Amino acid sequence: MTNSTKKITDIISRYYHEKIQIGSDQVNIIANAIRGRAPGCNLLVFGAGYDSALWEKINYDGYTLVVEHHPEWCRNMAQFANVKPISYPEISVKNSLPINIDNMEKHDIPNVLKEKPWDVIIVDSPPGYTDTDPGRSLSIYWASKISGPHTHIFVDDYERPVEKCYADTFVRSDDFCCFEIARWSGRKMLMLWRVGKDKGFNPVFSVDYPATRRPIRWLVNEPDFRVVMFHDATLPISDMFQLGLFDETTFAVVSFSWVVNEKRIRDLQTFFGDAAEKIGASDVFKNQVILIMNSQEEYEMAKAALPECNIAHVNNTCFLDFDLFKVDAEIEKKYDAVYNAKPLAFKRHHLTSEVDSKVFITYDVNEANEGLTALVDINEFFPTLVERNISSKKVMEVASSAYVGLSLSEVEGACYASTEYLLCGLPVVSTPSQGGRDAFYDEYNSLICAPDPNEVARSVAELKQRLLNGEITSEQIRENCIKRINFFRYSFIDALKICIRKAGINTPDERVESLVMNAIKNNNKLINSRNFWTSRVERG
């Protein structure tokens, strides 16, 4: 947690109390919207009350104005906030419906409301409990007139007829993303949030689990649409939503490094369920979030559990830069097999023990030294050579010095190394696996054998002989792999096109394809365009 985030958490903890009628979840969302326009946020609040001091403190480095029609509340709250009087002449709940535009327009907007370009407006006054109360018809109308495209507008008590009718008429529109935020106080009470368009404001940062903070990475960030991609993380999407970053032109993609099992599916169901219950955002998440699954089995399971969500079978390894991994006939074949894997238990290096001539490519690790990720001394399996922490170019050279690639884990994710072998023209010996690497295998380029050292050695010898006999060629293995990569890339683009069309964005399909393909080509594994293992998203 950064100092600024902790400061706001401490402020809410100190100043939020039971007399404040706005729900705590709603306060947190409004606070994030305010801090999203900080420093220098111009905040306008219709209605002085027990929450006035809270807004003043949250917007500590900006300008806060509270307008209030009741003289006593003006006097009482003046010690806590910048409160100025305002009046709502000849307006009542009873005469507010049906809407009469002429009646609205005859009331000039008070000068006090025009003194600033407002970044956030909260409409929580005047009262509208009875027919004789002023109601919020005029305050909602004025809020719509003094707001800009970037302004967040919150209308409380949206479940009441006057608030709902006027907000739907003057605040909701096709040009803005709007959400209903629920709270319960014996009955369901709603707040409408019109999300201000977020262009050109303070930078947004992602924070990963080691607490490294960096500017958020965008796959596409264009005026007509933008795409943010998270790897093994969904909660940052909620953060972006609450920061006002999810307008109708924004789409989020979630990819997974490990097999998506039943527990992960339950976690996803909880995520979408919480979005619906806490912040009324389930529709946005279902319309603007794409889940990509590495295997067909994962796709079918996720689709059955989350039928209304956007889910696509897109194997992660399609984001490899296949220009980095090539067939190089100039490189001498020195080894029967290559195994590119971290020195961890789940990689099952012991299955190579009967392969006489082999090279290991491996890396320093920081995973927990237990269970599947227990550290293994790979030298116990007598590799001919070990290459550690080498570049992608060097990986290609070392892999190309072997006849066959090995992929021996039982469970993991898509497995980049396996697809890299194929791009270098190596056939693959694999054991049965979960996670999606077999999405690239066929009878031509691979053998899937039992997890037994003798079976692994026999399969390596068979594929090596097929290469030497010319039954299979490195060039054809690579060509078939590229076709499969492109199939998954276009599956990804097609899923995004569908979401863009549903959102009513008139971007030509060719432009979507060009922007995404260029992003993929510009960096291996989308390393510079995807946010990995992000714990949260926050403002600069």
C-alpha positions as CSV (number, residue, x, y, z in Angstrom):
1,M,0.0,0.0,0.0
2,T,1.5,3.4,-1.0
3,N,1.6,6.3,1.5
4,S,-1.2,8.1,-0.4
5,T,-3.5,5.0,-0.4
6,K,-2.8,4.5,3.3
7,K,-3.6,8.1,4.0
8,I,-7.1,7.9,2.3
9,T,-7.8,4.6,4.1
10,D,-6.9,6.2,7.4
11,I,-9.1,9.2,6.6
12,I,-12.1,7.1,5.8
13,S,-11.5,5.0,8.9
14,R,-11.3,8.1,11.1
15,Y,-14.1,10.3,9.6
16,Y,-16.7,7.7,8.4
17,H,-19.3,6.9,11.1
18,E,-22.8,5.5,11.5
19,K,-24.5,8.9,11.1
20,I,-23.3,9.2,7.5
21,Q,-26.1,7.9,5.3
22,I,-23.9,7.1,2.2
23,G,-22.7,3.4,2.4
24,S,-19.1,2.6,3.0
25,D,-18.6,0.9,-0.4
26,Q,-20.1,4.0,-2.1
27,V,-17.7,6.2,0.0
28,N,-14.7,4.2,-1.2
29,I,-15.8,4.4,-4.8
30,I,-16.3,8.2,-4.6
31,A,-13.0,8.5,-2.8
32,N,-11.2,6.7,-5.6
33,A,-12.9,9.0,-8.1
34,I,-11.7,12.1,-6.2
35,R,-8.2,10.8,-5.8
36,G,-8.3,9.9,-9.5
37,R,-8.5,13.6,-10.3
38,A,-5.9,14.6,-7.6
39,P,-4.0,16.7,-6.9
40,G,-6.2,19.7,-7.6
41,C,-9.5,18.0,-7.8
42,N,-12.5,20.4,-7.9
43,L,-15.2,18.7,-5.9
44,L,-18.8,19.9,-5.6
45,V,-21.3,18.4,-3.1
46,F,-25.0,19.2,-3.1
47,G,-25.9,18.9,0.5
48,A,-24.2,19.6,3.8
49,G,-24.3,16.9,6.4
50,Y,-22.3,14.5,8.6
51,D,-20.2,13.5,5.6
52,S,-19.0,17.1,4.8
53,A,-15.8,16.8,6.8
54,L,-15.1,13.4,5.2
55,W,-15.1,14.9,1.6
56,E,-13.0,17.8,2.7
57,K,-10.4,15.5,4.2
58,I,-10.4,13.1,1.2
59,N,-9.9,16.0,-1.2
60,Y,-7.1,17.4,1.0
61,D,-5.1,18.7,-1.9
62,G,-8.0,20.1,-4.0
63,Y,-10.9,22.5,-3.8
64,T,-14.2,21.3,-2.1
65,L,-17.4,23.3,-2.2
66,V,-20.6,22.2,-0.4
67,V,-23.8,23.9,-1.3
68,E,-26.8,23.7,1.1
69,H,-30.3,25.2,1.1
70,H,-31.0,24.8,4.9
71,P,-29.6,27.7,6.9
72,E,-29.0,25.7,10.1
73,W,-27.0,23.0,8.3
74,C,-25.0,25.8,6.6
75,R,-24.1,27.2,10.0
76,N,-23.4,23.9,11.7
77,M,-21.2,22.4,8.9
78,A,-19.3,25.6,8.1
79,Q,-16.7,24.7,10.8
80,F,-15.9,21.4,9.0
81,A,-16.1,22.4,5.3
82,N,-16.4,25.2,2.7
83,V,-20.2,25.5,2.8
84,K,-22.2,28.1,0.8
85,P,-25.9,28.7,0.7
86,I,-28.1,27.9,-2.3
87,S,-31.9,27.9,-2.9
88,Y,-34.3,25.8,-4.9
89,P,-37.3,28.1,-5.5
90,E,-40.7,26.8,-6.4
91,I,-39.5,23.2,-6.7
92,S,-41.0,20.2,-4.9
93,V,-41.1,16.5,-5.3
94,K,-44.8,16.8,-6.2
95,N,-44.3,19.3,-9.1
96,S,-41.1,17.7,-10.4
97,L,-42.9,15.0,-12.4
98,P,-43.5,14.8,-15.2
99,I,-40.3,16.6,-16.3
100,N,-40.9,20.1,-17.6
101,I,-37.8,21.5,-19.4
102,D,-39.2,25.0,-19.5
103,N,-39.7,24.9,-15.8
104,M,-36.1,23.8,-15.3
105,E,-34.6,26.4,-17.7
106,K,-36.3,29.3,-16.0
107,H,-34.1,28.9,-13.0
108,D,-30.7,30.4,-13.7
109,I,-27.7,28.3,-12.6
110,P,-26.4,30.0,-9.4
111,N,-23.0,31.7,-9.9
112,V,-21.5,29.7,-7.0
113,L,-21.9,26.6,-9.1
114,K,-20.1,28.1,-12.1
115,E,-16.9,29.2,-10.2
116,K,-14.9,26.0,-11.1
117,P,-14.7,23.3,-13.8
118,W,-15.9,20.4,-11.6
119,D,-14.1,17.1,-11.6
120,V,-16.4,15.3,-9.3
121,I,-20.1,16.2,-8.4
122,I,-22.0,14.5,-5.6
123,V,-25.8,15.1,-5.7
124,D,-27.1,14.3,-2.2
125,S,-29.5,17.1,-1.6
126,P,-32.0,18.7,-1.2
127,P,-34.2,16.1,0.6
128,G,-37.0,14.3,-1.2
129,Y,-38.7,12.1,1.3
130,T,-42.1,13.7,1.0
131,D,-44.2,15.5,-1.7
132,T,-43.5,18.9,-0.1
133,D,-39.7,18.4,0.0
134,P,-37.7,20.2,-2.7
135,G,-36.4,17.0,-4.2
136,R,-33.4,16.8,-6.4
137,S,-34.8,17.7,-9.8
138,L,-33.1,21.0,-10.0
139,S,-29.8,19.9,-8.4
140,I,-29.5,17.0,-10.9
141,Y,-30.4,19.3,-13.8
142,W,-27.8,21.9,-12.7
143,A,-25.2,19.2,-12.2
144,S,-25.6,18.0,-15.8
145,K,-25.2,21.6,-17.1
146,I,-22.1,22.4,-15.2
147,S,-20.2,19.1,-15.8
148,G,-17.7,18.4,-18.5
149,P,-16.9,15.1,-20.3
150,H,-14.3,14.3,-17.6
151,T,-16.7,14.9,-14.6
152,H,-17.7,12.0,-12.4
153,I,-21.3,12.6,-11.3
154,F,-22.9,10.7,-8.3
155,V,-26.6,10.8,-7.7
156,D,-27.7,9.3,-4.4
157,D,-31.1,7.8,-3.7
158,Y,-31.4,6.9,-7.3
159,E,-34.1,4.3,-6.5
160,R,-36.6,7.2,-5.9
161,P,-38.8,8.3,-8.8
162,V,-37.6,11.9,-9.1
163,E,-33.9,11.1,-8.8
164,K,-34.2,8.2,-11.2
165,C,-36.3,10.1,-13.8
166,Y,-34.1,13.2,-13.8
167,A,-30.8,11.3,-13.7
168,D,-31.9,9.0,-16.5
169,T,-32.9,12.1,-18.6
170,F,-30.0,14.5,-17.8
171,V,-27.1,12.4,-16.5
172,R,-27.3,9.1,-18.3
173,S,-26.5,9.1,-22.0
174,D,-24.9,6.8,-24.6
175,D,-21.7,8.9,-24.4
176,F,-21.0,7.9,-20.9
177,C,-20.6,4.7,-18.8
178,C,-23.0,4.6,-15.9
179,F,-23.4,2.2,-13.0
180,E,-25.8,1.7,-10.2
181,I,-24.0,1.2,-6.9
182,A,-26.2,-0.6,-4.3
183,R,-26.3,-0.4,-0.5
184,W,-28.7,-2.0,2.0
185,S,-30.4,-0.2,4.8
186,G,-33.5,-2.4,5.4
187,R,-34.1,-2.0,1.7
188,K,-32.1,-1.7,-1.4
189,M,-30.9,1.9,-2.0
190,L,-29.0,3.0,-5.1
191,M,-26.5,5.6,-6.2
192,L,-26.0,6.3,-9.9
193,W,-22.4,6.9,-11.0
194,R,-21.7,8.5,-14.4
195,V,-18.1,7.8,-15.0
196,G,-16.1,10.8,-16.3
197,K,-14.0,10.1,-19.4
198,D,-10.4,9.6,-18.3
199,K,-8.1,11.1,-21.0
200,G,-4.9,13.0,-20.2
201,F,-5.1,12.8,-16.4
202,N,-2.4,11.6,-14.0
203,P,-0.6,8.4,-14.8
204,V,-1.9,5.1,-13.6
205,F,0.4,2.6,-12.0
206,S,0.2,-1.2,-11.5
207,V,1.7,-2.7,-8.4
208,D,2.8,-6.4,-8.6
209,Y,3.1,-8.8,-5.7
210,P,6.8,-8.0,-5.0
211,A,5.5,-4.4,-4.6
212,T,7.2,-3.1,-7.8
213,R,5.3,0.0,-9.0
214,R,5.4,0.9,-12.7
215,P,3.2,2.8,-15.1
216,I,0.4,0.5,-16.3
217,R,1.0,-1.2,-19.6
218,W,-1.6,-0.9,-22.4
219,L,-1.9,-3.4,-25.2
220,V,-3.8,-0.8,-27.2
221,N,-4.3,2.8,-26.0
222,E,-6.1,4.8,-28.8
223,P,-8.8,7.4,-28.7
224,D,-11.4,5.1,-30.1
225,F,-10.7,2.1,-27.8
226,R,-8.1,0.7,-25.5
227,V,-7.1,-2.7,-24.1
228,V,-5.4,-3.5,-20.8
229,M,-4.1,-7.0,-20.2
230,F,-3.6,-8.7,-16.8
231,H,-1.8,-12.0,-16.3
232,D,-3.1,-14.1,-13.4
233,A,-5.0,-11.2,-11.8
234,T,-8.6,-10.0,-11.8
235,L,-8.8,-7.7,-8.8
236,P,-6.9,-4.8,-10.5
237,I,-9.9,-4.6,-12.9
238,S,-12.1,-3.7,-9.9
239,D,-9.5,-1.0,-9.0
240,M,-9.6,0.4,-12.5
241,F,-13.4,0.5,-12.4
242,Q,-13.4,2.4,-9.1
243,L,-10.8,4.8,-10.4
244,G,-13.0,5.7,-13.3
245,L,-10.8,4.1,-15.9
246,F,-13.5,1.8,-17.2
247,D,-15.4,4.0,-19.7
248,E,-17.3,2.4,-22.6
249,T,-14.2,2.3,-24.8
250,T,-12.0,0.3,-22.4
251,F,-11.6,-3.5,-22.4
252,A,-9.6,-5.8,-20.1
253,V,-8.1,-9.2,-21.0
254,V,-7.2,-11.7,-18.3
255,S,-4.7,-14.5,-19.2
256,F,-3.5,-17.4,-17.0
257,S,0.0,-18.9,-16.4
258,W,-1.2,-22.1,-14.7
259,V,-3.9,-24.6,-15.4
260,V,-7.4,-23.2,-14.9
261,N,-9.0,-25.7,-12.5
262,E,-12.3,-25.9,-10.6
263,K,-10.9,-23.7,-7.8
264,R,-9.9,-21.0,-10.3
265,I,-13.3,-21.1,-11.9
266,R,-14.9,-20.6,-8.5
267,D,-12.6,-17.6,-7.9
268,L,-13.8,-16.1,-11.2
269,Q,-17.4,-16.7,-10.3
270,T,-16.8,-14.9,-7.0
271,F,-15.1,-12.1,-8.8
272,F,-18.0,-11.4,-11.1
273,G,-20.5,-12.0,-8.2
274,D,-18.7,-9.5,-6.0
275,A,-18.8,-7.0,-8.9
276,A,-22.6,-7.3,-9.1
277,E,-23.1,-7.2,-5.3
278,K,-20.7,-4.5,-4.2
279,I,-20.5,-2.0,-7.0
280,G,-23.2,-2.9,-9.5
281,A,-20.5,-3.5,-12.2
282,S,-21.3,-7.1,-13.4
283,D,-22.7,-5.9,-16.7
284,V,-19.5,-3.9,-17.5
285,F,-17.3,-6.8,-16.5
286,K,-19.3,-9.3,-18.6
287,N,-19.3,-6.9,-21.6
288,Q,-15.8,-5.5,-21.4
289,V,-13.7,-8.3,-19.8
290,I,-12.3,-11.2,-21.9
291,L,-10.9,-14.3,-20.3
292,I,-8.5,-16.3,-22.4
293,M,-8.0,-20.0,-21.8
294,N,-4.9,-22.0,-22.8
295,S,-6.7,-25.2,-23.5
296,Q,-10.0,-26.3,-25.0
297,E,-10.9,-28.2,-21.8
298,E,-10.4,-25.0,-19.8
299,Y,-12.5,-23.0,-22.3
300,E,-15.4,-25.5,-22.1
301,M,-15.3,-25.6,-18.3
302,A,-15.2,-21.8,-18.0
303,K,-17.9,-21.3,-20.6
304,A,-20.2,-23.7,-18.7
305,A,-19.6,-21.9,-15.4
306,L,-19.7,-18.3,-16.7
307,P,-22.0,-18.5,-19.8
308,E,-22.6,-14.8,-20.0
309,C,-18.9,-13.9,-20.0
310,N,-16.5,-13.3,-22.9
311,I,-14.3,-16.4,-23.0
312,A,-11.9,-17.5,-25.8
313,H,-9.6,-20.4,-26.3
314,V,-6.3,-18.5,-26.9
315,N,-3.1,-20.3,-25.9
316,N,-0.7,-17.8,-24.3
317,T,2.2,-19.0,-26.4
318,C,0.7,-17.3,-29.4
319,F,2.2,-14.1,-28.1
320,L,5.7,-15.4,-28.7
321,D,7.8,-13.4,-31.2
322,F,8.3,-16.2,-33.7
323,D,11.1,-14.2,-35.4
324,L,13.2,-14.8,-32.3
325,F,13.0,-18.6,-32.7
326,K,14.0,-20.0,-36.1
327,V,15.3,-23.0,-37.9
328,D,19.1,-22.6,-38.3
329,A,20.6,-25.3,-40.4
330,E,24.1,-23.9,-39.8
331,I,24.0,-25.0,-36.1
332,E,25.5,-28.4,-35.5
333,K,23.4,-31.0,-33.8
334,K,25.3,-32.1,-30.7
335,Y,22.6,-33.4,-28.3
336,D,19.7,-35.9,-28.6
337,A,17.5,-33.7,-26.5
338,V,17.1,-30.3,-24.9
339,Y,15.0,-29.5,-21.8
340,N,14.3,-25.8,-21.2
341,A,12.8,-25.7,-17.6
342,K,13.3,-24.2,-14.2
343,P,15.0,-26.5,-11.6
344,L,11.7,-27.2,-9.8
345,A,10.0,-30.5,-8.8
346,F,7.0,-30.2,-11.1
347,K,9.2,-30.1,-14.2
348,R,10.2,-33.7,-13.5
349,H,13.8,-33.6,-14.7
350,H,14.3,-37.1,-13.4
351,L,12.3,-38.4,-16.4
352,T,15.4,-37.5,-18.6
353,S,17.7,-39.9,-16.7
354,E,17.8,-42.5,-19.5
355,V,18.5,-39.9,-22.2
356,D,22.3,-40.1,-22.6
357,S,23.0,-36.9,-24.5
358,K,21.1,-33.9,-23.3
359,V,21.4,-30.1,-22.6
360,F,19.5,-28.4,-19.9
361,I,18.5,-24.7,-20.1
362,T,17.5,-23.4,-16.7
363,Y,17.1,-20.3,-14.6
364,D,17.5,-18.9,-11.1
365,V,14.2,-19.0,-9.3
366,N,12.5,-17.4,-6.3
367,E,9.5,-19.7,-5.9
368,A,8.7,-21.2,-2.5
369,N,11.0,-24.2,-2.0
370,E,8.2,-26.7,-1.3
371,G,5.7,-29.0,-3.0
372,L,5.6,-28.6,-6.8
373,T,8.0,-25.7,-6.6
374,A,10.6,-27.5,-4.5
375,L,14.1,-26.8,-5.7
376,V,15.8,-29.7,-7.6
377,D,19.5,-30.3,-8.2
378,I,19.3,-31.0,-11.9
379,N,23.0,-32.0,-12.1
380,E,21.9,-35.3,-10.4
381,F,20.5,-36.3,-13.8
382,F,23.9,-36.0,-15.6
383,P,23.2,-33.4,-18.3
384,T,25.9,-33.1,-20.9
385,L,25.7,-29.3,-20.5
386,V,23.7,-26.8,-18.4
387,E,23.0,-23.3,-19.7
388,R,21.7,-20.9,-17.1
389,N,19.9,-17.5,-17.4
390,I,20.6,-17.1,-21.1
391,S,18.9,-14.7,-23.6
392,S,16.2,-15.6,-26.1
393,K,18.7,-15.6,-28.9
394,K,21.0,-18.0,-27.0
395,V,18.0,-20.2,-26.2
396,M,17.3,-20.5,-29.9
397,E,21.0,-21.4,-30.5
398,V,21.1,-24.0,-27.7
399,A,17.8,-25.6,-28.7
400,S,18.8,-25.8,-32.3
401,S,21.9,-27.9,-31.2
402,A,19.5,-30.7,-30.2
403,Y,17.3,-33.0,-32.2
404,V,14.3,-33.1,-29.8
405,G,12.7,-30.9,-27.3
406,L,11.4,-32.2,-23.9
407,S,8.2,-31.1,-22.0
408,L,7.8,-33.4,-19.0
409,S,5.6,-31.6,-16.4
410,E,2.2,-33.1,-15.6
411,V,0.5,-29.8,-14.8
412,E,1.4,-26.3,-15.6
413,G,0.2,-23.6,-18.1
414,A,0.7,-23.1,-21.8
415,C,4.5,-23.8,-21.7
416,Y,6.4,-21.3,-23.8
417,A,9.4,-23.6,-24.1
418,S,7.4,-26.3,-25.9
419,T,6.3,-23.8,-28.6
420,E,9.8,-22.4,-28.8
421,Y,11.1,-25.9,-29.7
422,L,8.5,-26.2,-32.5
423,L,9.4,-22.8,-33.9
424,C,13.1,-23.9,-33.9
425,G,12.0,-26.9,-35.9
426,L,12.4,-29.5,-33.1
427,P,9.8,-32.2,-32.6
428,V,8.7,-32.6,-29.0
429,V,8.5,-35.5,-26.5
430,S,5.8,-34.7,-24.0
431,T,4.1,-36.6,-21.2
432,P,0.3,-36.4,-20.8
433,S,-0.3,-32.9,-19.4
434,Q,-2.9,-30.3,-18.2
435,G,-2.5,-26.6,-19.0
436,G,-2.7,-26.4,-22.8
437,R,0.7,-27.1,-24.3
438,D,-0.8,-30.0,-26.3
439,A,-2.8,-27.5,-28.2
440,F,0.2,-27.3,-30.5
441,Y,0.9,-31.1,-30.8
442,D,-0.1,-33.4,-33.6
443,E,1.2,-36.8,-34.9
444,Y,3.7,-35.0,-37.1
445,N,5.5,-32.9,-34.5
446,S,5.4,-34.8,-31.3
447,L,5.1,-38.0,-29.3
448,I,3.2,-38.1,-26.0
449,C,4.6,-40.9,-23.8
450,A,4.1,-42.3,-20.3
451,P,6.0,-40.5,-17.5
452,D,8.7,-43.1,-17.4
453,P,12.4,-42.5,-18.0
454,N,12.7,-45.4,-20.5
455,E,9.6,-44.3,-22.4
456,V,11.0,-40.8,-22.7
457,A,14.4,-42.1,-24.0
458,R,12.6,-44.4,-26.5
459,S,10.5,-41.5,-27.8
460,V,13.5,-39.2,-28.1
461,A,15.3,-41.9,-30.2
462,E,12.2,-42.4,-32.4
463,L,11.7,-38.7,-33.2
464,K,15.5,-38.2,-33.8
465,Q,15.4,-41.1,-36.3
466,R,12.3,-39.6,-38.1
467,L,14.3,-36.4,-38.6
468,L,17.3,-38.1,-39.8
469,N,15.2,-40.2,-42.2
470,G,13.5,-37.2,-43.6
471,E,10.0,-38.4,-42.5
472,I,9.6,-35.1,-40.8
473,T,11.4,-31.8,-41.4
474,S,12.3,-28.9,-39.2
475,E,10.9,-26.4,-41.7
476,Q,7.5,-28.1,-41.8
477,I,7.4,-28.3,-38.0
478,R,8.0,-24.6,-37.8
479,E,5.5,-23.7,-40.6
480,N,2.7,-25.7,-38.9
481,C,3.5,-24.1,-35.6
482,I,3.2,-20.6,-37.1
483,K,-0.2,-21.5,-38.5
484,R,-1.4,-22.5,-35.1
485,I,0.0,-19.4,-33.5
486,N,-1.8,-17.2,-36.0
487,F,-5.0,-19.2,-35.4
488,F,-4.9,-18.3,-31.8
489,R,-3.9,-14.7,-32.5
490,Y,-6.9,-14.2,-34.7
491,S,-9.2,-16.0,-32.2
492,F,-8.0,-13.3,-29.7
493,I,-8.7,-10.5,-32.2
494,D,-12.1,-11.9,-33.1
495,A,-13.1,-12.0,-29.4
496,L,-12.0,-8.3,-29.0
497,K,-13.9,-7.3,-32.2
498,I,-17.1,-8.8,-30.8
499,C,-16.8,-6.8,-27.6
500,I,-16.0,-3.6,-29.5
501,R,-19.1,-4.1,-31.7
502,K,-21.3,-4.8,-28.7
503,A,-20.1,-1.6,-27.2
504,G,-21.2,0.3,-30.3
505,I,-17.7,1.5,-31.2
506,N,-17.4,2.0,-35.0
507,T,-13.8,1.0,-35.3
508,P,-13.2,-0.9,-38.6
509,D,-12.2,-4.6,-38.1
510,E,-9.0,-3.9,-40.0
511,R,-7.9,-1.2,-37.6
512,V,-8.5,-3.5,-34.6
513,E,-6.5,-6.3,-36.2
514,S,-3.7,-3.9,-37.2
515,L,-3.3,-2.4,-33.7
516,V,-3.3,-5.7,-31.9
517,M,-1.0,-7.5,-34.3
518,N,1.5,-4.6,-34.1
519,A,1.4,-4.8,-30.3
520,I,2.1,-8.5,-30.4
521,K,4.9,-8.2,-32.9
522,N,6.6,-5.4,-30.9
523,N,7.5,-7.5,-27.9
524,N,8.1,-11.2,-27.1
525,K,5.3,-12.7,-24.9
526,L,3.8,-9.2,-24.7
527,I,6.3,-8.5,-22.0
528,N,6.0,-4.7,-22.5
529,S,2.3,-4.7,-23.1
530,R,0.9,-6.9,-20.4
531,N,0.7,-6.5,-16.6
532,F,2.0,-9.6,-14.8
533,W,0.9,-10.7,-11.4
534,T,-0.6,-7.3,-10.5
535,S,-1.9,-6.9,-7.0
536,R,-3.6,-3.6,-7.5
537,V,-3.9,-0.5,-9.7
538,E,-3.5,3.0,-8.3
539,R,-3.1,6.6,-9.3
540,G,0.3,8.4,-9.6
